[in-house]
Amino acid sequence: MNDTALIQEIEAKYSNTAGLVIQKSGKLIYEKYFDGYKETDTLHLFSVTKSITSILIGMAIDQGYIKSVDQKILEFFPDYTMKRGEKTIQSITLKNILTMTAPYKYKSEPYTKVYGSEDWTKAGLDLLGGKKPIGDFKYSTVGAQILSGVLQNAVGKPVLEFASENLFTPLGINTPTPTGFANKDEHMAFFKDKYVSGWVVDPQGSPTTGWGLTLCPKDMAKIGQLCLNQGTWNNKQLVSASWIKESTKEHARWNEFPYGYLWWNFDSDGSGAFAALGDSGNAIYINPKEQVVISIAARFKPRAKLVIELINKCILPIIK
């Protein structure tokens, strides 16, 4: 495979790329690391974490812990006390959170308020609802944090434990260690340091479900392959094929970009493609028609170029 043009494009426009892994028909066909990174080095995947959370939600539904995506969010938080006069929050469903069609009481995401609090899930719940209608697309990372509480309350055990038993261990991925921050400097270091590991947790020990997970590119590719295999791994069904199909198809839309249950859909060409996309160019891309999985891990970079352009322009053409 001639990767000259690909490497030139990465070096010119995606210089924060740390690792690239390509699999076709279940076999590794390309692997490249940059900037001194090795294949075992983990990186912060940012919002790719959301799509992995979607898989965990599907597993919880498959196992009967969650009845359906149509359950009201407040059913998972029986001890939560609403503010007086709250109405909208009572109608918001799990599906609204998964499809980014829930309304919130803010104009721009109050990261400092939520991630500076003692309970990030409760802080997310406190922002849920308001006066805007249910159904309009509003991408919300602090809203995705609510899913950490949904999972923990539904399955009755820590999210990391559930993820380890049902996803990481079966795939041969080392379970990330809980990573907390003592102060704002440690928080910022996690975003900017070259080498990071673990899964970020709040002061209650609950993991972030909108960002904060670290994996290496090969482990990212395993998760992509699981999805390409319609939820099977080594002849074992880890998550139902119906969930993979349902969660990766279009349920909502942000401008021209279709969105599923925390997955971006790229099926406009009939390829069945979908992807987990994170800030700075992190991605797990799955193309069923071409039987391709592409994983890209990248260091934090403000205003990074859309990595889907690199995939479409420089990667897919040389592996078809």
Long-range contacts (C-beta under 8 A, 24 or more apart in sequence): 1-29, 1-30, 1-318, 1-319, 2-318, 3-30, 3-32, 3-318, 5-314, 5-318, 6-314, 6-315, 6-318, 7-32, 9-310, 9-313, 9-314, 10-34, 10-310, 10-314, 13-305, 13-310, 14-281, 14-298, 14-304, 14-305, 14-307, 14-310, 15-301, 16-280, 16-281, 16-298, 16-299, 16-300, 16-301, 16-304, 17-281, 17-296, 17-297, 17-298, 18-43, 18-217, 18-297, 18-298, 18-299, 19-43, 19-216, 19-217, 19-295, 19-296, 19-297, 20-217, 20-294, 20-295, 20-296, 21-217, 21-218, 21-220, 21-221, 21-294, 21-295, 22-292, 22-293, 22-294, 22-315, 22-319, 23-221, 23-224, 23-225, 23-292, 23-293, 23-294, 24-290, 24-291, 24-292, 24-293, 24-319, 25-291, 26-225, 26-228, 26-229, 26-291, 28-221, 29-319, 30-319, 31-217, 31-218, 33-217, 35-194, 35-299, 37-297, 39-216, 39-217, 39-218, 40-216, 41-195, 41-216, 42-176, 42-196, 42-197, 42-214, 42-215, 42-216, 42-219, 43-196, 43-214, 43-215, 43-216, 43-282, 43-297, 43-298, 43-299, 44-190, 44-191, 44-196, 44-211, 44-212, 44-213, 44-214, 44-282, 44-300, 45-211, 45-213, 45-214, 45-215, 45-220, 45-276, 45-278, 45-282, 45-297, 46-211, 46-278, 46-279, 46-280, 46-282, 47-141, 47-210, 47-211, 47-276, 47-277, 47-278, 47-279, 47-282, 48-213, 48-220, 48-276, 48-277, 48-278, 48-282, 48-283, 48-284, 49-208, 49-209, 49-210, 49-211, 49-212, 49-213, 49-278, 50-141, 50-144, 50-209, 50-210, 50-211, 50-262, 50-276, 51-262, 51-263, 51-275, 51-276, 51-284, 52-167, 52-213, 52-223, 52-276, 53-144, 53-147, 53-148, 53-151, 53-209, 53-210, 53-262, 54-98, 54-247, 54-260, 54-261, 54-262, 54-263, 55-167, 55-223, 55-226, 55-227, 55-239, 55-243, 55-247, 56-151, 56-159, 56-162, 56-163, 56-166, 56-167, 57-94, 57-98, 57-147, 57-150, 57-151, 57-261, 58-239, 58-240, 58-243, 58-244, 58-247, 58-261, 59-162, 59-166, 59-167, 59-238, 59-239, 59-243, 60-151, 60-154, 60-155, 60-162, 61-243, 62-239, 62-240, 62-243, 63-155, 65-154, 65-155, 65-156, 66-94, 66-150, 66-154, 68-94, 69-93, 69-94, 69-95, 69-98, 69-261, 70-94, 70-95, 73-97, 73-102, 73-125, 73-128, 73-146, 73-150, 76-149, 76-150, 76-153, 76-154, 77-125, 77-149, 77-153, 80-122, 80-125, 83-126, 86-129, 87-129, 88-129, 88-130, 88-131, 88-132, 88-134, 89-125, 89-128, 89-129, 91-134, 92-128, 92-129, 92-134, 94-150, 95-251, 95-261, 96-134, 96-135, 97-143, 97-144, 97-146, 97-147, 97-150, 98-147, 98-247, 98-251, 98-261, 98-262, 99-137, 99-251, 99-252, 99-259, 99-260, 99-261, 100-137, 100-138, 100-139, 100-140, 100-143, 100-252, 100-254, 100-259, 101-134, 101-135, 101-136, 101-137, 101-138, 101-251, 101-252, 102-128, 102-134, 102-138, 102-140, 102-143, 103-128, 103-129, 103-130, 103-131, 103-132, 103-133, 103-134, 103-136, 103-138, 104-128, 104-129, 104-130, 104-132, 104-138, 104-140, 104-142, 104-143, 105-129, 105-130, 109-140, 109-141, 109-142, 110-142, 111-141, 111-142, 114-142, 114-145, 115-187, 115-202, 116-184, 117-202, 118-202, 118-203, 118-204, 119-202, 119-203, 119-204, 119-206, 120-145, 120-148, 120-202, 120-204, 120-206, 120-208, 121-145, 121-146, 121-148, 121-149, 121-202, 121-204, 121-206, 122-149, 124-149, 125-149, 137-252, 137-253, 137-254, 137-259, 139-254, 140-210, 141-210, 141-211, 142-210, 143-210, 144-209, 144-210, 144-262, 145-208, 145-209, 145-210, 147-209, 147-210, 148-206, 148-207, 148-208, 148-209, 149-206, 151-209, 152-206, 158-205, 158-206, 159-206, 159-207, 159-209, 160-199, 160-201, 160-207, 163-207, 166-238, 167-223, 167-238, 170-233, 170-234, 170-236, 170-238, 171-219, 171-222, 171-223, 171-226, 171-233, 171-238, 172-222, 173-215, 173-219, 173-222, 176-213, 176-214, 176-215, 178-205, 178-207, 179-212, 180-205, 191-300, 192-300, 194-299, 211-278, 211-279, 215-297, 216-297, 217-295, 217-296, 217-297, 218-295, 220-284, 220-295, 220-297, 221-284, 221-293, 221-294, 221-295, 223-276, 223-284, 224-284, 224-285, 224-286, 224-293, 224-294, 224-295, 225-293, 227-274, 227-284, 227-286, 228-286, 228-288, 228-291, 228-293, 248-274, 248-286, 266-308, 275-308, 277-307, 277-308, 279-304, 280-304, 281-305, 281-307, 281-310, 282-307, 283-307, 283-308, 283-311, 285-311, 287-316, 290-316, 290-319, 290-320, 292-316, 292-319
